[in-house]
Amino acid sequence: MVEKPFNFEAKSFKVSMFSWNVFLHVLMGIIVGIPLAYAFSFVKDNQSFSIYLHILLLVPGFQLLMGQSFLGLAPFNAWSTELNTVEKRRAHWIIALLSSILVIIGSFYVMVFKTVNFYSLHGKFGLVALVFTIVNLFTGVGALFPTQFKRVWVPPSLSKITHLVFGIVAFATSGISLCYSYDKNAFKNWIGAEAAMGTIVITGLFTAFLCINPVYTTYKRCYQLLMGQSFLGLCPYNSWSADLNTVNKRRAHWVLATMGSILAVAGSILVMLWKNVNFNTMHGKLGLVAMVFTVVNLVTGVAALYATPLRRFCIPPSLSKISHILFGVVAFVTAGASLCYGYDKNAFINWVGAEAALGVIIFTAAFTVFLSFNDKRAAAASQNNVPKQPRQAAARRISEALASQELRPLFDVRGSGNRRV
């Protein structure tokens, strides 16, 4: 008996999601309220004013505003449920911009007033969160203006994925830094050891709950997206790279391939550490093969990128490029096969339905085959020094010139009527 697909429009599902959203907002209020109460105690006891402003700016900046910028894009968020997609994105970048401003000001303010910085895990994770927040501002501009950045060989998908990944890293590291601040003796003496441990648990749960959906989406889609775009970027008729020359195409290819490889390896290692038993299914076995070939493909990619210097070590450039192509195709094909086996699991079938799961498997397999075949043709064309399109244009101009010569008159009408030589 075939199970029916899950009904996302059911009232029970909507009630559950709205309840979950309220639960996250309650956790957010607790996490923001406790540090602010602790910060006000500094003013009451006439203690360090810089620490007071540091807490007053960073906790609302990270946990409140950045958390709300995440939730604002969710379909069942309370305050944004009546907004359309354009209005949600507008609210997202406004809140994220305010969050980044508070974070940067609060971080640099306490760095100026302290003589020694980044000596504790709280400070080190805070520095990582600050760096990724600043970088995320630039990727946010790229995601906000994808059409304009497309002209400088930055595909819209790359801008959005990098903005998503850097935002997750910034928010997660800020949550870890906040947990380490709760473990300090000053906070434990103020609230108590048991209450401090409870605050750490609540902060960790809130950070994990808020990041789990974008992390899952990134893990499932980034490999196919980035590696697929790195393949398509070398094709002569790809939309975003059609106007790029060969050097810029290769540059975009290795940037996308490097990002896809980093995400794939990191996601694979994380799930291997989380699970007690690994590689007991076809999904896991093919995923292991894809990860191994991805790592090897990174090495062959470096060899293909620096083919001329490696020539001195008796490594022909053709060997570097062909091995890079073969390892890349094997990695991408096995990743697609592993993804198909992932769609064949009961959890996914119960969520989307048996027929829809079969359709997704067929689409994934067809996409993998088509893209791998296209990549072979594009890579073969890239082996030549002269691109294919300029050769065709040159041949067309030569044929037109020959045609015009044949249409010229056989006798010179301006001369004495003698035949032209």
C-alpha positions in Angstrom: 0.0 0.0 0.0 1.4 3.4 -1.1 1.5 6.0 1.7 0.0 9.4 0.9 2.4 12.4 0.7 2.6 14.5 3.8 0.1 17.4 3.7 2.0 20.6 4.5 -1.3 22.6 4.3 -2.9 20.6 7.1 -4.0 22.6 10.1 -2.3 20.3 12.5 1.1 20.8 10.8 0.6 24.6 10.7 -0.3 24.6 14.4 2.8 22.5 15.2 5.1 24.8 13.2 3.7 28.0 14.8 4.0 26.4 18.2 7.7 25.6 17.4 8.2 29.2 16.3 6.8 30.5 19.6 9.0 28.1 21.5 12.1 29.5 19.7 11.0 33.0 20.5 10.6 32.1 24.2 14.2 30.6 24.2 15.4 33.8 22.5 13.8 35.9 25.2 15.5 33.9 27.9 18.9 34.0 26.2 18.8 37.7 25.6 17.2 38.6 29.0 19.7 36.9 31.3 22.9 38.5 29.9 21.2 42.0 29.8 20.2 41.6 33.5 23.8 40.5 34.2 25.1 43.6 32.3 22.9 46.0 34.3 24.5 44.6 37.5 27.8 46.0 36.3 26.3 49.5 36.3 24.7 48.9 39.7 28.0 47.8 41.3 30.0 50.5 39.5 32.1 47.9 37.6 33.6 48.0 34.1 31.5 50.1 31.8 33.1 48.6 28.7 31.9 45.1 29.6 28.5 46.5 30.1 28.3 48.0 26.6 30.0 44.9 25.2 27.1 42.7 26.4 24.5 45.3 25.7 25.5 45.5 22.0 26.6 42.0 21.1 23.8 39.8 22.7 21.0 41.7 21.1 23.1 42.0 17.9 23.7 38.3 17.6 21.1 36.3 19.4 18.1 38.8 18.9 18.6 40.5 15.6 20.6 37.9 13.7 18.2 35.2 15.1 15.2 37.2 13.9 16.8 37.7 10.5 17.0 33.9 10.2 13.4 33.4 11.5 12.1 36.2 9.2 12.6 34.0 6.2 10.8 31.0 7.7 7.3 30.3 6.3 5.7 30.0 9.8 7.3 32.9 11.6 4.8 35.0 13.5 5.7 38.5 12.5 6.6 37.7 8.8 3.9 35.3 7.9 1.9 37.9 6.1 4.8 39.2 4.1 5.6 38.2 0.5 9.1 36.9 -0.6 10.3 40.4 -1.6 9.2 42.0 1.7 10.8 39.1 3.7 14.1 39.6 2.0 13.9 43.3 2.6 13.2 42.8 6.3 16.0 40.2 6.4 18.7 42.5 5.1 17.6 45.4 7.2 17.7 43.3 10.4 20.9 41.6 9.4 22.5 45.0 8.7 21.5 46.4 12.1 22.8 43.2 13.7 26.2 43.5 12.0 26.5 47.1 13.1 25.9 46.3 16.7 28.2 43.4 16.6 31.1 45.3 15.0 30.7 48.3 17.4 30.5 46.1 20.5 33.4 44.0 19.5 35.8 46.8 18.7 34.7 48.8 21.7 35.8 46.1 24.2 39.0 45.3 22.2 40.1 48.9 22.5 39.5 49.0 26.3 41.2 45.6 27.1 44.9 45.3 27.1 44.9 41.6 26.2 42.4 40.1 23.8 41.5 36.6 22.5 43.3 34.7 25.2 40.2 32.7 26.2 37.9 30.4 24.2 35.2 33.1 24.6 37.3 35.7 22.9 38.6 33.3 20.2 35.2 32.2 19.2 34.0 35.8 19.4 36.8 36.8 17.0 35.7 34.1 14.6 32.1 35.2 14.8 33.2 38.8 14.2 35.2 37.9 11.1 32.4 35.9 9.6 29.9 38.6 10.3 32.0 41.1 8.4 32.5 38.7 5.5 28.8 37.9 5.6 28.1 41.6 5.0 29.9 41.4 1.6 28.3 38.1 0.6 24.9 39.6 1.6 25.5 42.5 -0.9 26.2 39.8 -3.6 23.0 38.0 -2.7 21.0 41.2 -2.7 22.3 42.2 -6.2 22.8 38.9 -8.0 22.1 40.3 -11.4 24.8 43.0 -11.2 27.4 40.6 -9.8 26.6 38.1 -12.6 28.4 40.5 -15.0 31.6 40.0 -13.1 31.4 36.1 -13.3 29.8 35.7 -9.8 26.8 33.3 -10.3 23.7 34.1 -8.2 23.7 30.7 -6.7 27.3 31.2 -5.4 26.3 34.5 -3.7 23.4 33.0 -1.9 25.1 29.8 -0.8 28.1 31.7 0.6 25.9 34.2 2.4 24.0 31.3 3.9 27.1 29.4 5.0 28.9 32.4 6.4 25.8 33.5 8.3 25.4 30.1 9.9 29.0 30.0 10.9 28.8 33.5 12.4 25.7 32.7 14.4 26.9 29.3 15.6 30.3 30.6 16.8 28.6 33.5 18.5 26.4 31.0 20.4 29.5 29.0 21.4 31.3 32.2 22.5 28.3 33.1 24.6 28.3 29.7 26.3 31.9 30.1 27.2 31.1 33.5 28.8 28.5 31.8 31.0 31.3 29.4 32.2 33.3 32.3 33.8 33.5 32.6 37.5 32.0 36.1 37.6 28.8 34.9 35.9 28.6 31.8 38.1 29.0 33.9 41.3 26.2 36.1 40.1 23.6 33.5 39.1 24.9 30.3 40.6 26.6 27.3 39.2 23.5 25.2 38.4 21.7 28.2 36.8 24.8 28.9 34.7 24.8 25.4 33.5 21.1 25.6 32.6 21.7 28.8 30.7 24.5 27.1 28.7 22.2 24.3 27.8 19.4 26.6 26.8 21.8 28.7 24.6 23.2 25.6 23.0 19.8 24.2 22.2 18.5 27.5 20.8 21.6 27.9 18.6 21.3 24.3 17.3 17.5 24.5 16.7 17.8 27.8 14.8 20.7 26.5 12.6 19.5 22.9 12.0 17.3 23.7 9.0 19.8 25.8 7.0 22.6 23.4 7.8 20.6 20.5 6.6 19.7 22.3 3.4 23.3 23.3 2.8 24.5 19.8 3.4 22.0 18.3 1.0 22.2 20.8 -1.9 25.6 22.5 -1.8 27.6 19.7 -3.3 25.3 19.2 -6.3 25.0 23.0 -6.8 28.6 24.1 -6.5 30.2 21.1 -8.2 27.5 21.2 -10.9 28.1 24.9 -11.5 31.9 24.3 -11.6 31.2 21.9 -14.4 28.8 24.1 -16.3 31.1 27.1 -15.9 33.5 25.6 -18.5 30.7 25.0 -21.1 30.6 27.5 -24.0 26.9 28.1 -23.8 26.4 28.4 -20.0 24.4 31.5 -19.1 26.5 33.2 -16.4 29.9 32.3 -18.0 29.1 32.7 -21.7 30.8 36.2 -21.8 33.9 35.1 -19.9 37.2 34.3 -21.5 39.0 31.0 -20.9 41.1 32.4 -18.0 38.1 33.7 -16.1 36.1 30.6 -16.7 38.9 28.5 -15.2 39.1 30.9 -12.3 35.4 30.6 -11.6 35.7 26.8 -12.0 38.3 26.4 -9.3 36.7 28.8 -6.9 33.3 26.9 -7.2 35.0 23.5 -7.1 37.0 24.4 -4.0 33.9 25.6 -2.1 32.0 22.6 -3.1 34.8 20.3 -2.0 35.1 22.0 1.4 31.4 21.8 2.1 31.2 18.1 0.9 34.2 17.0 3.1 33.1 19.0 6.1 29.5 17.7 5.9 30.8 14.1 5.5 33.1 14.3 8.4 30.5 15.9 10.7 27.9 13.1 10.0 30.7 10.5 10.5 31.5 11.9 13.9 27.8 12.1 14.8 26.9 8.5 13.8 28.2 5.5 15.7 28.1 3.1 12.7 29.1 4.4 9.2 29.1 3.1 5.7 26.6 0.3 6.4 24.3 1.3 3.6 24.7 2.0 -0.2 24.1 5.7 0.5 27.0 5.8 3.0 29.3 3.6 0.8 28.8 5.7 -2.3 29.1 8.8 -0.2 32.5 7.6 1.1 33.7 7.0 -2.5 32.5 10.4 -3.5 34.4 12.0 -0.6 37.6 10.2 -1.4 37.5 11.1 -5.0 36.6 14.7 -4.1 39.8 15.0 -1.9 41.9 13.4 -4.7 40.3 15.7 -7.2 41.4 18.7 -5.1 45.0 17.5 -5.5 44.7 16.9 -9.2 43.0 20.3 -9.6 46.0 22.0 -8.1 48.2 20.0 -10.6 45.9 21.1 -13.5 46.0 24.7 -12.3 49.8 24.7 -12.2 50.4 22.4 -15.1 53.3 24.4 -16.6 55.5 24.5 -13.4 54.8 20.8 -12.7 56.1 20.1 -16.2 59.6 20.4 -14.8 58.9 17.3 -12.6 58.1 15.2 -15.7 54.3 15.6 -15.2 52.8 16.3 -18.6 50.0 18.9 -18.5 47.6 16.6 -20.4 48.0 14.0 -17.6 47.1 16.5 -14.9 44.0 17.8 -16.8 42.7 14.4 -17.8 43.1 12.9 -14.3 41.4 16.0 -12.9 38.5 15.5 -15.3 38.2 11.8 -14.6 38.3 12.1 -10.8 35.8 15.0 -10.9 33.4 13.1 -13.0 33.6 10.0 -10.7 33.2 12.1 -7.6 30.1 13.9 -9.0 28.5 10.7 -10.4 29.0 8.8 -7.1 27.7 11.7 -5.1 24.6 11.7 -7.3 24.2 8.0 -6.8 24.5 8.4 -3.1 21.9 11.1 -3.1 19.5 8.8 -5.0 20.0 6.2 -2.3 19.4 8.9 0.3 16.0 9.6 -1.4 15.2 5.9 -1.2 15.1 5.9 2.6 11.9 5.5 4.5 12.2 8.9 6.2 12.2 10.7 2.9 9.5 8.5 1.3 7.2 9.1 4.3 7.8 12.8 4.0 7.3 13.3 0.2 5.5 10.1 -0.8 6.6 7.0 -2.8 5.8 8.4 -6.2 7.4 11.7 -5.6 10.5 10.1 -4.2 10.8 7.9 -7.3 10.4 11.0 -9.4 13.1 12.9 -7.5 15.4 9.9 -7.9 14.8 9.9 -11.7 15.4 13.6 -12.0 18.6 13.4 -9.9 20.0 10.5 -12.0 19.1 12.3 -15.3 20.7 15.6 -14.0 23.9 13.7 -13.0 24.2 11.9 -16.3 23.4 15.0 -18.4 25.8 17.2 -16.5 28.6 14.6 -16.5 28.2 14.1 -20.3 28.3 17.9 -20.9 31.3 18.2 -18.7 33.3 15.7 -20.8 32.5 17.6 -23.9 33.5 20.9 -22.4 36.6 19.6 -20.9 37.7 18.0 -24.2 37.2 21.4 -25.9 39.2 23.2 -23.2 42.3 21.0 -24.0 43.0 23.1 -27.1 44.7 26.4 -26.8 42.3 28.1 -29.1 38.7 28.2 -27.9 36.0 26.6 -30.0 33.9 29.7 -30.6 36.7 31.9 -31.9 37.7 29.1 -34.3 34.2 28.9 -35.6 34.0 32.6 -36.0 37.4 32.7 -37.8 36.3 29.9 -40.2 33.0 31.8 -40.9 34.9 35.0 -41.7 37.3 33.1 -44.0 34.3 31.4 -45.9 32.6 34.8 -46.2 35.8 36.3 -47.7 36.2 33.5 -50.2 32.6 33.9 -51.2 33.1 37.6 -51.8 36.1 36.9 -53.9 34.1 34.5 -56.1 31.4 37.1 -56.6 33.8 39.8 -57.9 33.8 40.4 -61.7 36.3 38.5 -63.7 37.2 41.7 -65.7 38.4 45.0 -64.4 35.7 47.5 -65.5 38.0 50.4 -64.6 40.8 49.4 -66.9 41.1 48.6 -70.5 39.0 45.5 -70.3 41.9 43.1 -69.8 41.3 40.1 -67.6 42.4 40.5 -64.0 45.3 38.5 -62.9 
